[in-house]
Structure formats: C-alpha cells, structure tokens
Amino acid sequence: MIVDIFMPHMRGFESVRIFHERAPAIPLVAMSGYAFANIDSPAPDFLRMALELGAARCLRKPFTPAALLMVINECLAEAGSRFAGATQSS
C-alpha cells in the first residue's frame, strides 16, 4: 500500500494507523513532500511519525521511479521472508 500523508479530504496519518491495525502483514509506504523537521523549526518529522504509526518505509517527495522500485522491492523481500519463516514453522 502506498499512501500520501497529506491528501485532500483525507487524513493520511489516520489511514496509516487504521490500515496497519487491520492488515499488519501488508507493507505500507508513506510519502510526503513535508518530510523532515527543520532543525530551526518546531515542525514535526512527518515521515518518522508515519513509521511510528506502522509504515514499513517512507519516501520524501520528489522521489525517482528507481527509489520507489527499491522501496517496493525491499518491502516485498521482507514480506517474503516473513511468509517463508511462517510456513517453515508450521
């Protein structure tokens, strides 16, 4: 699942939290153009907050197609490892 943290008429953080609660095995990638807190500003680190709510990975916009594919491949590899471990222990 890929979610933008700031969407019109939707609450991205709430979406991340609910999705992770309902489907914790499915990786969620959060993205935002408002990614990092500035050291001189009291603004929160939105991507870190998304990770704390259950996102598997985060991307700061703008990102390249290669960066998106890398994150997706990492999530798929981790999910595959968890699935293989679960089937071996059954």
ZATI-144668 format. One record per atom (N, C-alpha, C): chain; residue number from 1; atom name; z, x, y. Coordinates in nm, 2 decimals. Example, Ala and Ser with C-alpha at 12.3 -4.5 7.8 and 13.67 -1.06 7.14 Angstrom:
2
mol / seq / atom / w / u / v
A / 1 / N / 0.78 / 1.32 / -0.57
A / 1 / CA / 0.78 / 1.23 / -0.45
A / 1 / C / 0.78 / 1.32 / -0.33
A / 2 / N / 0.71 / 1.28 / -0.22
A / 2 / CA / 0.71 / 1.37 / -0.11
A / 2 / C / 0.79 / 1.29 / 0.00
END
This chain:
90
mol / seq / atom / w / u / v
A / 1 / N / 0.00 / 0.09 / -0.12
A / 1 / CA / 0.00 / 0.00 / 0.00
A / 1 / C / 0.00 / 0.09 / 0.12
A / 2 / N / -0.08 / 0.06 / 0.22
A / 2 / CA / -0.09 / 0.13 / 0.34
A / 2 / C / -0.05 / 0.03 / 0.46
A / 3 / N / 0.05 / 0.07 / 0.54
A / 3 / CA / 0.10 / -0.02 / 0.64
A / 3 / C / 0.11 / 0.06 / 0.77
A / 4 / N / 0.06 / 0.00 / 0.88
A / 4 / CA / 0.08 / 0.05 / 1.01
A / 4 / C / 0.21 / 0.00 / 1.06
A / 5 / N / 0.29 / 0.08 / 1.12
A / 5 / CA / 0.43 / 0.04 / 1.16
A / 5 / C / 0.42 / -0.06 / 1.28
A / 6 / N / 0.33 / -0.04 / 1.37
A / 6 / CA / 0.32 / -0.13 / 1.48
A / 6 / C / 0.19 / -0.21 / 1.47
A / 7 / N / 0.20 / -0.34 / 1.44
A / 7 / CA / 0.09 / -0.43 / 1.42
A / 7 / C / 0.11 / -0.55 / 1.51
A / 8 / N / 0.00 / -0.60 / 1.56
A / 8 / CA / 0.01 / -0.72 / 1.64
A / 8 / C / 0.07 / -0.84 / 1.56
A / 9 / N / 0.17 / -0.91 / 1.61
A / 9 / CA / 0.22 / -1.03 / 1.55
A / 9 / C / 0.29 / -1.00 / 1.41
A / 10 / N / 0.32 / -0.88 / 1.38
A / 10 / CA / 0.38 / -0.84 / 1.26
A / 10 / C / 0.49 / -0.74 / 1.28
A / 11 / N / 0.58 / -0.73 / 1.20
A / 11 / CA / 0.69 / -0.63 / 1.21
A / 11 / C / 0.67 / -0.53 / 1.09
A / 12 / N / 0.62 / -0.41 / 1.13
A / 12 / CA / 0.59 / -0.31 / 1.03
A / 12 / C / 0.71 / -0.26 / 0.95
A / 13 / N / 0.82 / -0.24 / 1.02
A / 13 / CA / 0.94 / -0.19 / 0.96
A / 13 / C / 0.99 / -0.29 / 0.86
A / 14 / N / 0.99 / -0.42 / 0.90
A / 14 / CA / 1.03 / -0.52 / 0.81
A / 14 / C / 0.94 / -0.53 / 0.69
A / 15 / N / 0.81 / -0.51 / 0.71
A / 15 / CA / 0.71 / -0.52 / 0.60
A / 15 / C / 0.74 / -0.40 / 0.50
A / 16 / N / 0.77 / -0.28 / 0.55
A / 16 / CA / 0.80 / -0.17 / 0.46
A / 16 / C / 0.92 / -0.20 / 0.38
A / 17 / N / 1.03 / -0.25 / 0.45
A / 17 / CA / 1.15 / -0.28 / 0.38
A / 17 / C / 1.14 / -0.38 / 0.27
A / 18 / N / 1.07 / -0.49 / 0.30
A / 18 / CA / 1.06 / -0.60 / 0.21
A / 18 / C / 0.97 / -0.56 / 0.09
A / 19 / N / 0.86 / -0.49 / 0.12
A / 19 / CA / 0.77 / -0.45 / 0.01
A / 19 / C / 0.84 / -0.35 / -0.08
A / 20 / N / 0.91 / -0.26 / -0.03
A / 20 / CA / 0.98 / -0.16 / -0.11
A / 20 / C / 1.09 / -0.23 / -0.20
A / 21 / N / 1.16 / -0.33 / -0.14
A / 21 / CA / 1.25 / -0.41 / -0.22
A / 21 / C / 1.19 / -0.48 / -0.34
A / 22 / N / 1.07 / -0.54 / -0.31
A / 22 / CA / 1.01 / -0.63 / -0.41
A / 22 / C / 0.92 / -0.55 / -0.51
A / 23 / N / 0.87 / -0.43 / -0.47
A / 23 / CA / 0.78 / -0.36 / -0.56
A / 23 / C / 0.81 / -0.21 / -0.54
A / 24 / N / 0.93 / -0.16 / -0.58
A / 24 / CA / 0.97 / -0.02 / -0.55
A / 24 / C / 0.88 / 0.08 / -0.63
A / 25 / N / 0.82 / 0.04 / -0.73
A / 25 / CA / 0.73 / 0.13 / -0.81
A / 25 / C / 0.60 / 0.16 / -0.74
A / 26 / N / 0.56 / 0.07 / -0.65
A / 26 / CA / 0.43 / 0.09 / -0.59
A / 26 / C / 0.45 / 0.17 / -0.46
A / 27 / N / 0.38 / 0.29 / -0.45
A / 27 / CA / 0.40 / 0.37 / -0.33
A / 27 / C / 0.34 / 0.30 / -0.20
A / 28 / N / 0.42 / 0.32 / -0.10
A / 28 / CA / 0.38 / 0.27 / 0.03
A / 28 / C / 0.36 / 0.39 / 0.13
A / 29 / N / 0.25 / 0.39 / 0.20
A / 29 / CA / 0.22 / 0.49 / 0.30
A / 29 / C / 0.23 / 0.42 / 0.44
A / 30 / N / 0.32 / 0.47 / 0.52
A / 30 / CA / 0.33 / 0.42 / 0.66
A / 30 / C / 0.26 / 0.51 / 0.75
A / 31 / N / 0.19 / 0.45 / 0.85
A / 31 / CA / 0.12 / 0.52 / 0.95
A / 31 / C / 0.16 / 0.47 / 1.09
A / 32 / N / 0.15 / 0.56 / 1.19
A / 32 / CA / 0.18 / 0.53 / 1.33
A / 32 / C / 0.12 / 0.63 / 1.42
A / 33 / N / 0.08 / 0.58 / 1.54
A / 33 / CA / 0.04 / 0.67 / 1.64
A / 33 / C / 0.16 / 0.72 / 1.72
A / 34 / N / 0.27 / 0.64 / 1.71
A / 34 / CA / 0.40 / 0.68 / 1.77
A / 34 / C / 0.49 / 0.74 / 1.67
A / 35 / N / 0.45 / 0.86 / 1.63
A / 35 / CA / 0.52 / 0.91 / 1.51
A / 35 / C / 0.65 / 0.98 / 1.53
A / 36 / N / 0.66 / 1.07 / 1.63
A / 36 / CA / 0.77 / 1.16 / 1.63
A / 36 / C / 0.85 / 1.15 / 1.76
A / 37 / N / 0.98 / 1.16 / 1.75
A / 37 / CA / 1.06 / 1.16 / 1.87
A / 37 / C / 1.04 / 1.29 / 1.94
A / 38 / N / 1.03 / 1.28 / 2.07
A / 38 / CA / 1.02 / 1.40 / 2.16
A / 38 / C / 1.16 / 1.45 / 2.18
A / 39 / N / 1.17 / 1.58 / 2.18
A / 39 / CA / 1.30 / 1.64 / 2.20
A / 39 / C / 1.36 / 1.61 / 2.33
A / 40 / N / 1.28 / 1.58 / 2.43
A / 40 / CA / 1.33 / 1.55 / 2.57
A / 40 / C / 1.34 / 1.40 / 2.59
A / 41 / N / 1.31 / 1.32 / 2.49
A / 41 / CA / 1.32 / 1.17 / 2.50
A / 41 / C / 1.41 / 1.11 / 2.40
A / 42 / N / 1.47 / 1.00 / 2.43
A / 42 / CA / 1.56 / 0.94 / 2.33
A / 42 / C / 1.48 / 0.85 / 2.23
A / 43 / N / 1.35 / 0.86 / 2.23
A / 43 / CA / 1.27 / 0.77 / 2.14
A / 43 / C / 1.30 / 0.81 / 2.00
A / 44 / N / 1.31 / 0.71 / 1.91
A / 44 / CA / 1.33 / 0.73 / 1.77
A / 44 / C / 1.21 / 0.79 / 1.70
A / 45 / N / 1.24 / 0.85 / 1.58
A / 45 / CA / 1.13 / 0.91 / 1.50
A / 45 / C / 1.09 / 0.80 / 1.40
A / 46 / N / 0.98 / 0.73 / 1.44
A / 46 / CA / 0.94 / 0.61 / 1.37
A / 46 / C / 0.90 / 0.63 / 1.22
A / 47 / N / 0.84 / 0.75 / 1.20
A / 47 / CA / 0.79 / 0.77 / 1.06
A / 47 / C / 0.91 / 0.81 / 0.97
A / 48 / N / 1.01 / 0.88 / 1.03
A / 48 / CA / 1.13 / 0.91 / 0.95
A / 48 / C / 1.20 / 0.78 / 0.92
A / 49 / N / 1.20 / 0.68 / 1.01
A / 49 / CA / 1.27 / 0.55 / 0.98
A / 49 / C / 1.19 / 0.48 / 0.87
A / 50 / N / 1.06 / 0.49 / 0.87
A / 50 / CA / 0.98 / 0.43 / 0.76
A / 50 / C / 1.02 / 0.49 / 0.63
A / 51 / N / 1.03 / 0.62 / 0.62
A / 51 / CA / 1.07 / 0.69 / 0.50
A / 51 / C / 1.21 / 0.64 / 0.45
A / 52 / N / 1.30 / 0.62 / 0.54
A / 52 / CA / 1.44 / 0.57 / 0.51
A / 52 / C / 1.43 / 0.43 / 0.46
A / 53 / N / 1.33 / 0.35 / 0.50
A / 53 / CA / 1.32 / 0.21 / 0.45
A / 53 / C / 1.24 / 0.20 / 0.32
A / 54 / N / 1.19 / 0.31 / 0.27
A / 54 / CA / 1.12 / 0.31 / 0.14
A / 54 / C / 0.98 / 0.36 / 0.13
A / 55 / N / 0.92 / 0.40 / 0.24
A / 55 / CA / 0.79 / 0.45 / 0.24
A / 55 / C / 0.78 / 0.58 / 0.16
A / 56 / N / 0.68 / 0.60 / 0.08
A / 56 / CA / 0.67 / 0.72 / 0.00
A / 56 / C / 0.61 / 0.83 / 0.08
A / 57 / N / 0.53 / 0.80 / 0.17
A / 57 / CA / 0.46 / 0.90 / 0.26
A / 57 / C / 0.44 / 0.84 / 0.39
A / 58 / N / 0.41 / 0.93 / 0.49
A / 58 / CA / 0.38 / 0.88 / 0.63
A / 58 / C / 0.27 / 0.97 / 0.68
A / 59 / N / 0.19 / 0.90 / 0.76
A / 59 / CA / 0.08 / 0.97 / 0.83
A / 59 / C / 0.09 / 0.94 / 0.98
A / 60 / N / 0.07 / 1.05 / 1.06
A / 60 / CA / 0.06 / 1.03 / 1.20
A / 60 / C / -0.08 / 1.01 / 1.25
A / 61 / N / -0.11 / 0.90 / 1.32
A / 61 / CA / -0.25 / 0.88 / 1.37
A / 61 / C / -0.27 / 0.97 / 1.50
A / 62 / N / -0.39 / 1.01 / 1.51
A / 62 / CA / -0.50 / 1.00 / 1.42
A / 62 / C / -0.49 / 1.10 / 1.31
A / 63 / N / -0.54 / 1.06 / 1.19
A / 63 / CA / -0.55 / 1.15 / 1.08
A / 63 / C / -0.69 / 1.15 / 1.02
A / 64 / N / -0.72 / 1.25 / 0.95
A / 64 / CA / -0.85 / 1.27 / 0.89
A / 64 / C / -0.86 / 1.19 / 0.76
A / 65 / N / -0.99 / 1.16 / 0.72
A / 65 / CA / -1.00 / 1.10 / 0.58
A / 65 / C / -0.95 / 1.19 / 0.47
A / 66 / N / -0.96 / 1.32 / 0.49
A / 66 / CA / -0.91 / 1.41 / 0.39
A / 66 / C / -0.76 / 1.40 / 0.38
A / 67 / N / -0.69 / 1.39 / 0.50
A / 67 / CA / -0.54 / 1.37 / 0.49
A / 67 / C / -0.50 / 1.24 / 0.42
A / 68 / N / -0.57 / 1.14 / 0.45
A / 68 / CA / -0.54 / 1.01 / 0.38
A / 68 / C / -0.57 / 1.02 / 0.23
A / 69 / N / -0.68 / 1.08 / 0.19
A / 69 / CA / -0.70 / 1.10 / 0.05
A / 69 / C / -0.60 / 1.19 / -0.02
A / 70 / N / -0.55 / 1.29 / 0.05
A / 70 / CA / -0.45 / 1.38 / 0.00
A / 70 / C / -0.32 / 1.30 / -0.03
A / 71 / N / -0.28 / 1.22 / 0.07
A / 71 / CA / -0.16 / 1.14 / 0.06
A / 71 / C / -0.17 / 1.04 / -0.06
A / 72 / N / -0.28 / 0.97 / -0.07
A / 72 / CA / -0.31 / 0.88 / -0.17
A / 72 / C / -0.30 / 0.95 / -0.31
A / 73 / N / -0.36 / 1.06 / -0.32
A / 73 / CA / -0.36 / 1.13 / -0.45
A / 73 / C / -0.22 / 1.18 / -0.49
A / 74 / N / -0.14 / 1.22 / -0.39
A / 74 / CA / 0.00 / 1.26 / -0.41
A / 74 / C / 0.08 / 1.14 / -0.47
A / 75 / N / 0.06 / 1.02 / -0.40
A / 75 / CA / 0.13 / 0.90 / -0.44
A / 75 / C / 0.09 / 0.86 / -0.59
A / 76 / N / -0.04 / 0.87 / -0.61
A / 76 / CA / -0.09 / 0.83 / -0.75
A / 76 / C / -0.04 / 0.93 / -0.85
A / 77 / N / -0.03 / 1.06 / -0.82
A / 77 / CA / 0.02 / 1.16 / -0.92
A / 77 / C / 0.16 / 1.13 / -0.95
A / 78 / N / 0.24 / 1.10 / -0.84
A / 78 / CA / 0.38 / 1.08 / -0.86
A / 78 / C / 0.40 / 0.95 / -0.94
A / 79 / N / 0.33 / 0.84 / -0.91
A / 79 / CA / 0.34 / 0.72 / -0.99
A / 79 / C / 0.30 / 0.74 / -1.13
A / 80 / N / 0.19 / 0.82 / -1.16
A / 80 / CA / 0.15 / 0.85 / -1.29
A / 80 / C / 0.26 / 0.93 / -1.37
A / 81 / N / 0.33 / 1.02 / -1.30
A / 81 / CA / 0.43 / 1.10 / -1.37
A / 81 / C / 0.55 / 1.00 / -1.40
A / 82 / N / 0.58 / 0.91 / -1.31
A / 82 / CA / 0.69 / 0.82 / -1.34
A / 82 / C / 0.66 / 0.73 / -1.46
A / 83 / N / 0.53 / 0.68 / -1.46
A / 83 / CA / 0.48 / 0.59 / -1.57
A / 83 / C / 0.48 / 0.67 / -1.70
A / 84 / N / 0.44 / 0.79 / -1.70
A / 84 / CA / 0.44 / 0.87 / -1.83
A / 84 / C / 0.58 / 0.90 / -1.88
A / 85 / N / 0.67 / 0.93 / -1.78
A / 85 / CA / 0.81 / 0.95 / -1.82
A / 85 / C / 0.87 / 0.82 / -1.88
A / 86 / N / 0.84 / 0.71 / -1.82
A / 86 / CA / 0.90 / 0.58 / -1.87
A / 86 / C / 0.84 / 0.55 / -2.01
A / 87 / N / 0.72 / 0.57 / -2.03
A / 87 / CA / 0.66 / 0.54 / -2.16
A / 87 / C / 0.71 / 0.64 / -2.27
A / 88 / N / 0.74 / 0.76 / -2.24
A / 88 / CA / 0.79 / 0.86 / -2.34
A / 88 / C / 0.93 / 0.83 / -2.37
A / 89 / N / 1.01 / 0.77 / -2.28
A / 89 / CA / 1.15 / 0.75 / -2.31
A / 89 / C / 1.17 / 0.61 / -2.38
A / 90 / N / 1.06 / 0.53 / -2.39
A / 90 / CA / 1.07 / 0.40 / -2.46
A / 90 / C / 1.06 / 0.41 / -2.60
END
